[in-house]
């Protein structure tokens, strides 16, 4: 099967038999799973013990998916125009709306309107960078495009060393971004953090995961599928759970550098592997497929919808809500249930945009009668 949209965050007007057949089912399932992780993380309910389970890989899997569906050999101008239409235009529209709505409904909690707009255009994480993942995806696609075109110039299906060499090169570039975060004092920059405009400090980290996705599809997927047995999934899951939960279960503490290696690389890679492995065996549904195919819109809408829901709980059920949040178990169960419910609620705005305003997500209007 082929995927009709290589932007990494796909948008469709609805679910029908013909659409589903053109897509890669497990990729949409993986994106659904990670969109649920991201929504769960943005809730005030839940707890550290719950979030540590999924925060290692929620965003990274989206980069793997983007690399997996990337189609090499495109003319760069065509490629760039497609990415601007499918990523930058939606980001500009929805981030502008997000800032505007927040100014109206919670004006006292924000800087002045123009300042927030300018900070948003700068796209420095932790500084009013609305929907930051979408610009980061766009920025990463630019070096990734040339990286893959360079790889394919002399690619030989019988040459099994070339993919590994380029994978190691991508990892070396990942190390550059990690080294930057250690060597640069954020206080020396005007905005007070080491994060750079348009996520320049993060691009090679993201490109590493894109490269994993691209080589997985083109070189290593048969091996991955052969190893993706129930026994191996359970073993990897057990190792992953031990790795992320050991600080809560024992008094043992890793040396700082080793702990960072696990936090930055080993745990995320294990988490991404688990998501991909389980996504390949989970039976999809119309609901899962719809969320997976509309993650851009879920990114755009989920913050305001979740914020509204939480505000209503505080206003209408403050006592009960406070009791729920005071207990880790009930708070976590409540967060999971609210995430699932909100994922269904968000189908409504997604449908409205896809049905009547598809140009907002880089798609043409449907012809009348279709």
C-alpha positions in Angstrom: 0.0 0.0 0.0 1.1 3.5 -0.6 0.4 6.7 1.4 -1.0 9.6 -0.6 0.4 12.3 1.7 4.0 12.3 2.8 3.8 15.4 5.0 3.9 13.3 8.1 0.6 14.6 9.5 -2.1 13.5 7.2 -5.5 15.1 6.6 -8.5 13.5 5.0 -12.1 14.5 4.7 -13.5 11.3 6.0 -13.2 7.6 6.2 -14.3 5.5 3.3 -13.3 2.2 1.8 -11.2 3.7 -1.0 -9.4 6.1 1.3 -8.4 3.4 3.8 -7.1 1.1 1.0 -4.6 3.8 -0.1 -3.1 4.3 3.3 -0.7 2.3 5.5 -2.8 1.1 8.3 -0.2 0.6 11.0 1.2 4.1 10.5 -2.2 5.6 11.2 -2.6 3.4 14.2 0.8 4.5 15.6 -0.1 8.1 15.0 -3.5 7.6 16.8 -1.7 6.0 19.7 0.9 8.9 20.0 -1.8 11.5 19.6 -3.5 10.0 22.6 -0.2 10.2 24.5 0.2 13.9 23.7 -3.4 14.7 24.7 -2.9 12.8 27.9 0.3 14.7 28.7 -1.4 18.0 28.3 -4.0 17.3 31.0 -3.6 18.6 34.5 -4.9 15.2 35.8 -2.7 12.2 35.7 0.7 11.9 37.5 4.4 11.4 36.9 4.0 7.6 37.2 1.6 7.7 34.2 3.4 10.3 32.1 6.8 8.6 32.3 5.3 5.7 30.5 4.6 7.6 27.3 6.5 10.9 27.2 9.6 9.2 25.9 8.1 8.5 22.4 5.0 10.6 21.8 6.5 13.0 19.4 9.4 10.9 18.1 7.0 8.3 16.5 5.5 11.1 14.4 9.0 11.8 13.0 9.5 8.1 12.3 6.1 8.1 10.5 7.1 11.1 8.5 10.3 9.4 7.4 8.5 6.2 6.7 6.1 7.7 4.2 8.6 10.1 2.6 8.9 9.7 -1.1 12.4 10.2 -2.4 13.2 11.5 -5.9 10.8 14.5 -5.8 11.7 17.8 -7.4 12.7 20.1 -4.5 10.4 22.9 -5.5 7.4 20.6 -5.7 8.4 19.1 -2.4 8.8 22.5 -0.7 5.5 23.8 -2.1 3.7 20.7 -0.8 5.2 21.1 2.7 4.3 24.8 2.8 0.8 24.0 1.8 0.3 21.0 4.1 2.3 22.2 7.2 3.1 25.9 7.2 -0.3 27.2 6.0 -2.3 25.2 8.6 0.2 26.2 11.3 -0.2 29.9 10.5 -3.9 29.7 10.5 -4.5 27.6 13.6 -1.7 29.2 15.7 -3.1 32.6 14.9 -6.6 31.4 15.9 -5.2 29.8 19.0 -3.5 33.0 20.1 -6.6 35.1 19.2 -9.0 32.9 21.2 -6.7 32.8 24.2 -6.5 36.6 24.2 -10.3 36.9 24.3 -11.1 34.2 26.9 -8.0 34.5 29.2 -6.5 37.9 28.4 -4.9 38.4 31.8 -2.7 35.4 31.5 -1.0 36.5 28.3 1.3 39.1 26.9 0.0 41.7 24.5 -1.4 40.4 21.3 1.4 41.6 18.9 4.1 40.3 21.2 2.6 36.8 21.3 2.3 36.8 17.5 5.9 37.8 17.1 7.1 35.1 19.5 5.0 32.6 17.7 6.7 33.5 14.4 10.1 33.1 16.0 9.2 29.5 17.1 11.4 29.2 20.1 10.2 26.4 22.3 9.0 27.5 25.7 8.4 31.0 24.4 4.8 31.1 23.1 5.7 28.7 20.2 2.2 27.6 19.3 1.8 24.2 17.8 5.6 24.0 17.8 5.7 20.4 16.5 4.4 21.4 13.0 7.1 24.1 12.3 9.7 21.6 13.7 8.5 19.0 11.3 8.7 21.4 8.4 12.2 22.6 9.4 13.4 19.0 9.8 12.1 18.0 6.4 14.4 20.5 4.6 17.8 18.8 5.6 16.1 15.4 5.6 15.2 15.9 1.9 18.8 16.5 0.9 20.1 13.8 3.2 17.9 11.2 1.6 18.6 12.5 -2.0 22.3 12.2 -1.2 21.9 8.7 0.1 19.9 7.6 -3.1 22.5 9.0 -5.6 24.6 5.9 -5.5 22.2 3.6 -3.6 22.6 -0.1 -4.5 20.1 -2.6 -3.2 22.9 -5.1 -2.9 25.0 -2.7 -0.8 24.0 -3.4 2.8 26.7 -1.2 4.4 25.5 2.1 2.9 22.2 2.3 4.9 24.2 1.7 8.1 26.8 4.3 7.2 24.1 6.9 6.6 22.2 5.8 9.8 25.5 6.3 11.7 25.8 9.8 10.1 22.3 10.7 11.2 23.2 9.5 14.7 26.4 11.6 14.6 24.2 14.7 13.8 21.9 13.7 16.7 25.0 13.9 18.9 25.8 17.4 17.6 22.4 18.7 18.8 22.8 16.9 22.2 26.3 18.4 22.5 24.9 21.8 21.7 22.4 21.6 24.5 25.3 20.8 27.0 27.8 23.4 25.7 25.6 26.5 25.2 24.6 28.5 28.2 21.0 29.5 27.6 21.5 32.6 29.8 23.8 34.0 27.1 21.0 34.2 24.6 18.5 37.0 24.6 15.5 34.7 25.3 17.2 32.9 28.2 17.3 29.3 26.9 19.5 27.3 24.6 16.5 26.7 22.3 17.0 28.3 18.9 14.5 29.9 16.5 12.6 27.5 14.3 13.9 24.6 16.3 17.4 24.7 14.8 18.7 23.0 18.0 16.3 20.1 17.5 16.4 19.5 13.8 19.1 16.8 13.8 17.5 15.0 16.7 14.2 14.9 14.8 16.0 13.9 11.6 17.5 10.9 13.3 14.0 9.5 13.9 13.0 10.4 10.4 16.0 8.4 9.1 14.9 5.5 11.2 11.5 5.6 9.6 12.9 5.9 6.0 15.4 3.0 6.4 12.9 0.9 8.2 10.5 1.0 5.2 13.2 0.7 2.5 15.8 -1.6 4.1 14.9 -3.1 7.5 11.2 -3.7 7.7 11.3 -7.4 6.7 13.7 -8.0 9.6 11.5 -5.9 12.0 8.4 -7.8 11.0 10.2 -11.2 11.5 11.3 -10.2 15.0 7.9 -8.7 15.9 6.6 -11.7 17.7 4.4 -11.7 20.8 7.3 -13.1 22.8 9.7 -10.4 21.7 7.1 -7.6 22.2 6.5 -8.8 25.8 10.2 -9.0 26.5 10.9 -5.5 25.1 7.9 -4.1 27.0 9.2 -5.6 30.3 12.7 -4.1 29.7 11.1 -0.8 28.8 8.9 -0.8 32.0 11.9 -1.6 34.1 14.0 1.1 32.5 11.4 3.9 33.0 10.1 2.9 36.4 13.2 1.8 38.2 13.5 5.2 39.9 10.1 4.7 41.5 10.8 1.1 42.5 14.3 1.1 43.8 16.8 3.4 45.5 19.4 2.7 42.8 20.5 5.8 40.9 22.4 5.6 37.6 25.4 7.9 37.1 24.2 11.2 35.6 25.6 10.6 32.1 24.2 7.1 31.9 20.8 8.3 33.1 20.9 11.0 30.4 21.8 8.4 27.7 18.7 6.3 28.7 16.5 9.4 28.9 17.6 10.9 25.6 18.2 7.8 23.4 17.7 4.3 24.8 14.2 4.8 26.3 12.8 6.8 23.4 14.1 4.2 20.9 12.6 1.4 22.9 9.3 3.3 23.3 9.2 4.0 19.5 9.9 0.4 18.7 7.1 -0.7 21.0 4.6 1.7 19.5 5.5 0.5 16.0 5.5 -3.1 17.0 2.1 -3.0 18.6 0.7 -0.8 15.9 1.5 -3.5 13.4 -0.7 -6.1 15.3 -3.5 -3.9 16.7 -6.6 -4.2 14.6 -7.6 -0.8 13.3 -11.1 0.7 13.2 -12.8 3.7 11.6 -12.2 5.7 14.8 -8.5 4.8 15.0 -8.0 5.5 11.3 -9.8 8.8 11.5 -7.7 10.1 14.4 -4.5 8.8 12.8 -5.4 10.5 9.5 -6.2 13.9 11.1 -3.5 14.4 13.7 -2.7 17.9 12.4 -6.2 19.0 13.3 -6.0 17.2 16.6 -2.8 19.1 17.3 -4.5 22.3 16.4 -7.7 21.8 18.4 -7.0 19.6 21.4 -5.5 22.2 23.7 -8.5 24.5 23.7 -11.0 21.7 24.0 -9.2 20.1 26.9 -8.7 23.4 28.5 -12.4 24.2 28.2 -13.3 20.8 29.7 -11.0 21.2 32.6 -12.3 24.8 33.2 -15.9 23.5 33.4 -14.9 20.7 35.8 -13.4 23.3 38.1 -16.4 25.6 37.9 -19.2 23.1 38.1 -17.7 20.2 40.1 -14.8 21.8 42.0 -15.0 19.6 45.1 -15.3 16.3 43.3 -12.6 17.4 40.7 -10.2 18.3 43.5 -10.7 14.9 45.2 -10.0 13.1 41.9 -6.8 15.1 41.3 -5.6 14.5 44.9 -5.3 10.7 44.3 -2.8 9.4 41.8 -4.8 6.4 40.8 -8.1 8.2 40.3 -6.4 11.1 38.7 -4.7 8.8 36.2 -7.9 6.9 35.4 -9.8 10.2 35.0 -7.1 11.5 32.6 -7.3 8.4 30.5 -11.1 8.4 30.3 -11.1 12.2 29.5 -8.5 11.7 26.8 -10.6 9.0 25.1 -13.8 11.1 25.4 -12.2 14.2 24.0 -10.7 12.2 21.1 -14.3 11.5 20.0 -15.5 15.1 20.7 -12.7 16.4 18.4 -14.1 14.4 15.5 -16.7 17.2 15.2 -14.3 20.1 14.5 -12.1 17.9 12.3 -15.1 16.9 10.2 -16.2 20.5 9.8 -12.8 21.6 8.6 -12.4 18.6 6.3 -15.9 19.0 4.9 -16.1 22.8 4.3 -12.6 24.2 4.8 -10.2 21.6 3.5 -7.9 24.3 2.1 -6.9 25.1 5.7 -5.0 21.8 5.8 -3.6 21.9 2.3 -6.4 20.1 0.4 -8.6 21.3 -2.5 -12.3 21.7 -2.1 -14.3 18.6 -3.0 -16.4 18.9 -6.1 -20.1 19.2 -5.5 -22.0 16.0 -5.4 -18.9 14.0 -4.3 
